[in-house]
Amino acid sequence: MSTTVISSELSEPGKLHRSINWTGAFWVASGVPALVLFSIGGIAGTVGTLAFAVWIVSMIMGFIQSFTYAEIAGLFPNKSGGASIYGASAWVRYAKPIAPLSVWCNWFAWSPVLSLGCSIAAAYILNALAPVPAVDSASVIDWIAANGATLTVPDAEKAAAAISALTPSIRTWTLFQTTLGPVSLSLNAAFFIGAILMLVTFAVQHRGILGTAKVQKYIGLVVIIPMVIVGVVPLVTGGVNWSNFSPLVPLATPYAPEPGAWNVAGWTLVLGGMFIAAWSTYGFETAVCYTSEFRDPGKDTFKAIFFSGLLCLALFSLVPFTFQGVLGLNGMLATPIVDGSGVAAAMAHMVGGGALIESLLVMLMILALMLCLMTAMAGSSRTLYQGSVDGWLPKYLSHVNEHGAPTRAMWTDLIVNLVVLAIACADATSFFFILAVSNCGYIIFNFLNLNAGWLHRIDSGHIARPYRAPTVLLALGGIFAFLNAVFMGAGAKVWNPMALWAGIITAALIIPVFFYRHYIQDRGQFPAQMLEDLGVKPGETMHRKAGMLPYLTLIAGVAVVFLSNWFFSA
């Protein structure tokens, strides 16, 4: 598509606006590095001293996979919604339900970033406004001096009694709470704070992609620069203790510092770490969610994902490495690091800062999480929007406002995430259950889309590509698809015994939704624009050149997941 044609479509009513270049997408995706804060403690608690290596290897895999996504994104300059949309177009020729499965799995993988990020940000705000007293604080010591003689508990438990008595009531208050299967649900103070943050994110997104990119540019700079400083300063000042990286063996059991061995149980924990790391390290593929909003998609698409990948490669390698080097395994296993609420204090310690620096870093952490939220809503709402336009998802999602923002998709994101937020705010177990289930969707999406790379080469080889990935990287992406399937089969249960099955059930929910849209609303016909994007004329049959290969790939992928789940056990 020429620049002239694209320019004439800048403000076409009822469609997304072509208003940004690759730097705009880069800044919208700049919230991805902050995803390291969601699970840096959880991964350390799972794999021990191998945590830094897990982050680096996972990030390298994500970077290699991104070249496949850059190629298939360039095939569709008129689509938004990211790699799942472009990959779905490859699978629709062979199995109609597989195409919406890719879109749906990508959405329910990305969308919970809103609720999970809000729950962590709410914890920081609560810690600032209503802190829990430290065990060695003056208030705890004074309370024990005044009330300790009346307690009949051992001295070791008196500090716990003091902390319980001095903890602000808002920390334990809840309007409603219950249990839903393997998780809890609570409308507590963190929930209401998180809901307000979510509404603020919605308000920013309402202005369209250009306004969002402008806001995120400044927030991104404020957040990324301190992350770089925290990653570099300990290396320069000698704050890294190299003994914190040995012995290079998995833990014997999760969240206990005793080293284990390279046996089946140890490998299971490592695969569990690789599984959950992928949810963060692969996330910069969201940079290609905005192809139909690029002024020049032929040039902007590859640049957006490539430079976003370089940023993530640097920060996902540097930050976990210095965290582990300074804190050590015991420090990484501390509860405030695992649940994310103490990461700012740890960062202040790493750069030698006092109370003022810690307070500033808390503010930066909240901004970092807000950056994640805006990145997530921008990408996931456009996935819903384009899925509706292409005939995969309900029609009501294809509406955009006067700013070119897909507001109905954004409202859907908001409502769903308010429910998920109530689960994430309940306790750490519920938080990591949501994370693991959403990552099952993300692995399914990655499997389908990495294989979509070679499918598009076979079926759409005649279509011009603004960027063509080296064949060796395309092949590596196909191999990594099956490696990701191993991570899912073996690793999901490390985080929750029900995570794999809950993820599969959640993925299957799209089937009745798609059947309603396609066979009832659209009477078995796809929208003309979707077929046109594939180079298929109205009434023309979609040709299948790959034969049985797609079906054999799907069968092999399912087999790898279940065989891995059977063989590996912690």
C-alpha positions in Angstrom: 0.0 0.0 0.0 1.4 3.4 -1.0 2.0 6.3 1.4 -0.5 8.3 -0.6 -3.3 5.8 -0.1 -2.5 5.5 3.6 -2.5 9.3 4.1 -6.0 9.5 2.6 -7.2 7.1 5.2 -5.9 9.0 8.3 -9.3 9.9 9.6 -11.8 7.6 7.9 -15.0 7.5 10.1 -15.7 4.3 12.0 -12.1 3.0 11.7 -8.9 3.2 13.6 -6.8 6.3 12.7 -3.4 6.1 11.0 -1.8 8.6 13.3 1.5 7.1 14.6 4.8 5.8 13.4 7.0 3.1 14.8 8.2 5.3 17.7 4.6 5.7 18.9 4.1 1.9 19.0 7.5 1.6 20.7 6.3 3.9 23.5 3.0 2.2 23.8 4.9 -1.1 24.2 7.4 0.4 26.6 5.3 -0.9 29.5 6.4 -4.4 28.8 9.8 -4.3 30.7 7.9 -3.5 33.9 6.2 -6.9 33.6 9.4 -8.3 35.2 8.1 -6.9 38.4 5.1 -9.2 38.4 7.0 -12.4 38.8 10.6 -11.7 39.6 10.2 -13.1 43.1 7.9 -15.9 42.0 10.4 -17.2 39.5 13.3 -16.9 42.0 11.2 -18.9 44.5 10.6 -21.6 41.9 14.1 -22.1 40.3 16.4 -20.5 42.9 19.9 -19.4 41.7 18.9 -20.2 38.1 16.4 -17.3 38.0 18.7 -14.9 36.1 19.4 -17.6 33.5 15.7 -18.3 33.1 15.0 -14.7 32.3 17.8 -14.3 29.9 17.1 -17.6 27.9 13.3 -16.7 27.8 14.1 -13.2 26.5 16.4 -14.6 23.8 13.6 -17.0 22.7 11.1 -14.2 22.6 13.4 -12.0 20.6 14.0 -14.8 18.0 10.2 -15.5 17.8 9.5 -11.8 17.1 11.1 -12.0 13.6 8.3 -14.4 12.6 5.7 -12.0 14.0 7.3 -9.1 12.2 7.0 -10.9 8.8 3.4 -11.9 9.2 2.3 -8.5 10.5 3.7 -6.9 7.3 1.3 -9.0 5.3 -1.7 -7.1 6.7 -1.2 -3.3 6.7 -5.0 -2.8 7.2 -5.3 -4.9 10.4 -4.8 -4.1 14.0 -4.8 -6.5 17.0 -1.4 -8.0 16.9 0.2 -11.3 15.9 -2.8 -13.4 16.9 -4.9 -11.7 14.2 -2.3 -12.2 11.5 -1.7 -15.8 12.6 -5.4 -16.6 12.6 -5.5 -15.7 9.0 -3.2 -18.6 8.2 -5.2 -21.1 10.2 -8.6 -20.2 8.8 -8.0 -22.0 5.6 -7.6 -25.3 7.4 -9.8 -25.2 10.5 -12.2 -22.4 11.1 -12.4 -22.7 15.0 -8.6 -22.6 15.3 -8.4 -19.1 14.0 -10.6 -17.5 16.7 -8.8 -19.7 19.3 -5.6 -17.9 18.5 -7.3 -14.5 18.9 -9.1 -15.4 22.1 -6.0 -17.0 23.7 -4.0 -13.9 23.0 -6.7 -11.7 24.5 -7.2 -13.6 27.8 -3.4 -13.8 28.1 -2.9 -10.0 27.8 -6.1 -8.7 29.3 -5.3 -9.8 32.9 -2.3 -7.5 33.0 -4.9 -4.9 33.8 -6.1 -6.6 37.0 -2.8 -8.1 38.1 -1.0 -4.7 37.6 -3.8 -2.9 39.4 -3.6 -5.3 42.4 0.2 -4.7 42.8 -0.2 -0.9 42.3 -2.9 -0.9 44.9 -0.6 -2.7 47.3 2.0 0.0 46.9 -0.6 2.7 47.6 -1.9 0.9 50.6 1.7 0.5 51.9 2.2 4.2 51.6 -1.1 5.3 53.1 -1.6 2.6 55.8 1.7 0.7 56.3 2.0 -2.5 58.3 4.6 -1.8 61.1 7.9 -3.6 60.7 8.8 -6.2 63.3 11.7 -4.0 64.6 9.9 -0.7 64.4 9.6 1.6 67.4 5.8 1.2 67.5 6.0 -2.6 67.8 8.7 -2.3 70.5 6.6 0.2 72.5 3.4 -1.9 72.1 5.2 -5.0 73.5 6.6 -3.0 76.4 3.1 -1.8 77.3 1.1 -5.0 76.6 3.6 -7.8 76.6 3.2 -8.8 80.2 -0.5 -9.5 79.7 0.1 -11.9 76.9 0.2 -15.6 77.5 1.9 -16.4 74.2 5.7 -17.1 73.9 8.0 -14.2 73.4 8.6 -15.1 69.8 4.9 -14.6 69.1 4.5 -11.3 70.9 5.9 -9.3 67.9 3.2 -10.9 65.6 0.6 -10.0 68.1 1.9 -6.4 68.2 1.9 -6.2 64.4 -1.7 -7.5 64.2 -2.8 -5.0 66.8 -1.1 -2.0 65.1 -2.1 -2.9 61.5 -4.6 -0.3 60.2 -8.1 -1.8 59.9 -8.3 -0.9 56.2 -5.7 -3.6 55.5 -8.1 -6.3 56.7 -11.5 -4.7 55.7 -13.5 -6.2 53.0 -17.0 -5.5 51.7 -17.5 -9.1 50.5 -15.4 -12.2 50.2 -16.0 -15.8 49.1 -14.2 -18.8 47.5 -14.6 -19.8 43.9 -13.1 -23.2 43.3 -9.2 -23.0 43.6 -9.3 -19.2 44.2 -10.7 -16.6 46.6 -12.6 -13.4 45.7 -12.5 -10.2 47.8 -13.9 -6.7 47.4 -11.3 -5.3 49.8 -9.6 -1.9 49.9 -7.0 -3.0 47.3 -9.8 -3.9 44.9 -11.4 -0.4 45.1 -8.0 1.3 44.7 -7.2 -0.9 41.7 -10.6 -0.2 40.1 -9.9 3.6 40.3 -6.5 3.0 38.6 -8.2 0.9 35.9 -10.7 3.8 35.2 -7.8 6.2 34.9 -6.2 4.0 32.3 -9.6 3.8 30.4 -9.8 7.6 30.4 -6.3 7.9 28.8 -7.1 5.2 26.2 -10.3 6.9 25.3 -8.4 9.6 23.4 -7.1 7.2 20.8 -3.7 5.7 20.0 -2.0 9.1 19.3 -2.9 10.5 22.7 -2.0 7.2 24.4 1.5 7.2 22.7 2.1 10.8 23.8 1.3 10.0 27.4 3.3 6.8 27.5 6.3 8.5 26.0 6.8 10.6 29.1 5.8 7.9 31.6 8.1 5.5 29.8 11.1 7.7 30.1 10.4 8.3 33.8 10.2 4.5 34.4 12.8 3.0 32.0 15.7 5.3 33.0 15.5 4.3 36.7 15.2 0.6 35.8 18.4 1.1 33.8 20.1 2.9 36.7 19.0 0.1 39.2 20.4 -2.5 36.7 23.7 -0.8 36.2 24.7 0.9 39.5 25.3 -2.3 41.5 27.6 -3.6 38.7 29.6 -0.3 38.8 29.8 0.0 42.6 30.6 -3.6 43.2 27.3 -4.3 44.9 26.9 -7.6 43.1 27.9 -10.7 45.1 29.0 -13.3 42.6 28.5 -16.1 45.1 24.7 -15.4 44.8 24.8 -17.2 41.4 25.9 -20.6 42.7 25.3 -23.4 42.9 23.6 -23.5 39.5 21.0 -26.1 40.4 17.3 -26.0 40.8 15.7 -25.7 44.3 14.8 -28.9 46.1 11.3 -27.5 46.8 9.7 -24.1 45.8 10.3 -21.2 48.1 12.9 -23.0 50.3 16.6 -22.1 49.8 17.9 -25.6 49.9 19.5 -26.6 46.6 18.2 -29.5 44.7 19.5 -31.5 41.7 19.2 -31.9 38.0 16.6 -34.6 38.2 13.0 -34.8 37.0 11.7 -32.8 39.9 14.4 -30.1 39.4 13.7 -29.9 35.6 10.0 -29.5 36.4 10.7 -26.4 38.5 12.9 -25.0 35.8 10.3 -25.6 33.1 7.8 -23.9 35.5 10.0 -20.9 35.6 10.4 -20.8 31.8 6.6 -21.1 31.6 5.8 -18.1 33.7 8.7 -16.0 32.4 7.3 -16.3 28.9 4.2 -14.3 29.9 6.5 -11.3 30.5 9.5 -11.7 28.1 7.5 -12.4 24.9 5.1 -9.5 25.6 6.8 -6.9 23.4 5.1 -8.5 20.4 2.3 -6.1 21.3 4.3 -3.5 19.3 2.7 -4.9 16.1 -0.8 -4.5 17.5 -1.1 -1.2 15.7 -0.4 -2.0 12.1 -3.6 -0.3 10.8 -2.7 2.8 12.8 0.8 3.2 11.4 1.3 6.0 8.8 3.6 3.7 6.9 3.1 0.1 8.0 5.6 -1.2 5.5 8.5 0.5 7.3 7.0 1.0 10.8 6.0 -2.6 11.6 9.5 -4.2 11.7 11.1 -1.2 13.4 8.4 -1.2 16.1 8.9 -4.8 17.2 12.7 -4.9 16.6 13.5 -1.9 18.8 10.9 -2.9 21.4 12.6 -6.2 21.5 16.1 -4.7 22.0 14.8 -2.6 24.9 13.3 -5.7 26.5 16.4 -7.8 25.8 18.4 -5.3 27.8 16.1 -4.8 30.8 14.9 -8.4 31.2 18.5 -9.6 31.3 19.9 -6.7 33.4 17.3 -6.2 36.1 16.9 -9.8 37.2 20.6 -10.3 37.2 21.4 -7.4 39.5 18.4 -8.2 41.7 19.8 -11.6 42.3 23.4 -10.5 42.6 22.6 -8.0 45.3 19.7 -9.7 47.2 20.8 -13.3 47.0 18.5 -16.2 47.1 17.2 -15.6 50.6 16.5 -11.9 49.8 14.6 -12.9 46.6 12.5 -15.4 48.5 11.3 -12.7 51.0 7.5 -12.3 51.0 7.6 -8.6 49.9 9.6 -9.5 46.8 7.5 -12.6 46.0 4.2 -10.6 46.2 5.8 -7.5 44.6 5.1 -5.0 47.4 8.7 -4.7 48.5 10.4 -4.4 45.1 10.8 -0.6 45.4 12.5 -0.9 48.8 14.9 -3.4 47.3 15.6 -1.1 44.4 16.4 1.7 46.8 18.8 -0.6 48.7 20.5 -1.6 45.5 21.4 2.0 44.6 22.3 2.9 48.2 19.3 5.2 48.7 17.5 6.1 51.9 13.9 6.8 52.8 13.6 9.6 50.2 14.9 7.5 47.4 12.6 4.6 48.4 9.6 7.0 48.4 10.6 8.2 44.9 11.0 4.6 43.7 7.6 3.7 45.1 6.1 6.4 42.9 8.1 5.2 39.9 6.8 1.7 40.6 3.3 2.9 40.5 4.0 4.7 37.2 5.6 1.6 35.8 2.5 -0.4 36.6 0.3 2.3 35.1 2.5 2.0 32.0 1.8 -1.8 31.9 -1.9 -1.2 32.3 -2.0 1.2 29.3 0.1 -1.1 27.2 -2.3 -4.0 28.0 -5.5 -2.2 27.4 -4.3 -0.7 24.1 -3.2 -4.1 22.8 -6.0 -6.3 24.1 -8.8 -4.0 23.2 -7.5 -3.9 19.6 -7.4 -7.6 19.5 -11.1 -7.7 20.4 -11.8 -5.0 17.9 -10.1 -6.7 14.9 -11.4 -10.1 16.0 -14.9 -8.6 15.6 -14.1 -6.9 12.3 -12.7 -10.2 10.9 -15.7 -12.3 11.9 -14.3 -14.2 14.9 -15.9 -12.3 17.9 -19.2 -10.7 18.6 -20.2 -7.8 16.2 -20.6 -5.2 19.0 -16.9 -5.1 19.6 -16.1 -3.5 16.2 -17.3 0.0 17.2 -14.8 2.9 17.5 -15.3 6.4 18.8 -14.5 9.8 17.2 -10.8 9.5 18.3 -10.4 6.1 16.7 -10.5 4.2 20.0 -12.3 0.8 20.2 -14.4 1.8 23.2 -16.7 -1.1 23.3 -13.8 -3.5 23.4 -12.2 -1.3 26.1 -15.4 -1.5 28.2 -15.4 -5.3 27.8 -11.8 -5.4 29.0 -12.7 -3.2 31.9 -15.7 -5.2 33.1 -14.0 -8.6 32.8 -10.9 -7.3 34.6 -13.0 -5.9 37.5 -14.0 -9.5 38.2 -10.4 -10.8 37.8 -9.2 -7.9 40.0 -11.4 -9.1 42.9 -9.6 -12.5 42.6 -6.1 -11.1 42.2 -6.5 -8.9 45.3 -7.6 -11.8 47.5 -4.3 -13.5 48.2 -1.0 -14.5 46.5 -2.3 -17.9 45.6 -5.2 -16.5 43.6 -2.8 -13.9 42.0 -0.5 -16.6 40.6 -3.4 -18.8 39.6 -4.7 -16.0 37.4 -1.2 -15.5 36.0 -0.7 -19.2 35.2 -4.1 -19.6 33.6 -3.6 -16.5 31.4 -0.2 -17.8 30.4 -1.7 -21.1 29.2 -3.6 -18.9 26.7 -0.4 -17.1 25.8 1.5 -20.3 25.1 -1.4 -21.6 22.9 -1.4 -18.3 21.0 2.4 -18.5 20.5 2.2 -22.1 19.3 -0.4 -21.3 16.7 1.3 -18.1 15.5 4.8 -19.3 15.3 3.5 -22.1 13.0 1.5 -19.5 11.1 4.8 -18.1 9.9 5.6 -21.1 7.7 1.9 -21.6 6.8 1.8 -18.0 5.3 5.0 -18.8 3.4 3.3 -21.8 1.8 -0.1 -20.4 1.2 0.7 -16.7 0.7 4.2 -16.9 -0.7 3.1 -14.7 -3.7 2.1 -11.8 -1.5 4.7 -9.0 -1.2 6.4 -8.8 2.3 7.7 -5.5 3.5 10.0 -7.6 5.8 11.0 -11.2 5.2 12.5 -13.0 8.2 15.6 -15.2 7.6 14.4 -18.7 7.0 16.6 -20.1 9.8 14.8 -17.8 12.3 11.4 -18.8 11.0 12.4 -22.5 11.5 13.7 -21.7 15.0 10.3 -20.2 15.7 8.6 -23.4 14.7 10.9 -25.4 17.0 10.3 -23.0 19.9 6.5 -23.5 19.4 6.9 -27.0 20.6 9.4 -26.1 23.3 6.8 -23.6 24.6 4.3 -26.5 24.6 6.7 -28.4 26.9 6.8 -25.3 29.2 3.0 -25.3 29.4 2.5 -29.0 29.9 5.2 -29.4 32.5 5.3 -25.9 34.1 1.7 -24.8 34.6 1.1 -27.2 37.4 4.1 -25.9 39.3 2.0 -22.7 40.0 -1.3 -24.5 40.6 -2.4 -28.1 40.2 -5.5 -26.9 38.3 -3.8 -24.2 36.2 -3.3 -26.3 33.0 -6.9 -27.6 33.0 -8.4 -24.2 33.8 -6.4 -22.7 31.0 -7.6 -25.3 28.5 -11.2 -24.9 29.6 -10.9 -21.1 29.3 -9.4 -21.5 25.8 -12.3 -23.7 24.8 -14.9 -21.1 25.7 -14.3 -19.3 22.4 -15.8 -22.2 20.4 -19.5 -21.5 21.2 -18.9 -17.8 20.8 -17.4 -18.2 17.4 -20.1 -20.6 16.2 -22.8 -18.1 17.2 -21.0 -15.2 15.4 -20.1 -17.2 12.3 -23.0 -19.6 11.7 -25.9 -17.6 13.3 -25.0 -13.9 12.8 -23.0 -14.2 9.6 -24.7 -17.3 8.2 -21.4 -19.1 7.6 -19.8 -16.3 5.6 -16.7 -14.3 6.6 -16.7 -10.5 6.1 -15.5 -9.5 2.7 -12.6 -7.4 4.1 -11.2 -10.4 5.9 -11.1 -12.5 2.7 -9.7 -9.6 0.7 -6.8 -9.3 3.1 -6.0 -12.9 2.4 -6.1 -12.2 -1.4 -9.3 -14.2 -1.8 -12.0 -12.7 -4.0 -15.7 -12.9 -3.1 -17.1 -16.4 -3.9 -13.6 -17.8 -4.4 -12.4 -20.9 -2.5 -9.5 -20.5 -0.1 -6.7 -22.7 -1.5 -4.8 -25.0 0.9 -1.2 -25.8 -0.2 0.1 -27.2 3.0 -1.8 -30.5 2.8 -1.9 -32.4 6.1 1.0 -30.5 7.7 -1.2 -28.1 9.7 -3.3 -30.9 11.1 -0.2 -33.0 12.0 1.3 -29.9 13.7 -1.8 -29.5 15.9 -1.9 -33.1 16.9 1.8 -33.1 17.7 1.4 -29.9 19.8 -1.4 -31.4 21.9 0.6 -34.6 22.3 3.7 -32.6 23.5 1.6 -30.8 26.1 0.0 -33.9 27.6 3.2 -36.0 27.5 5.1 -33.3 29.2 2.4 -33.0 31.9 2.6 -36.8 32.5 6.4 -37.1 32.5 7.5 -34.1 34.6 6.5 -33.9 38.2 7.9 -31.7 41.0 
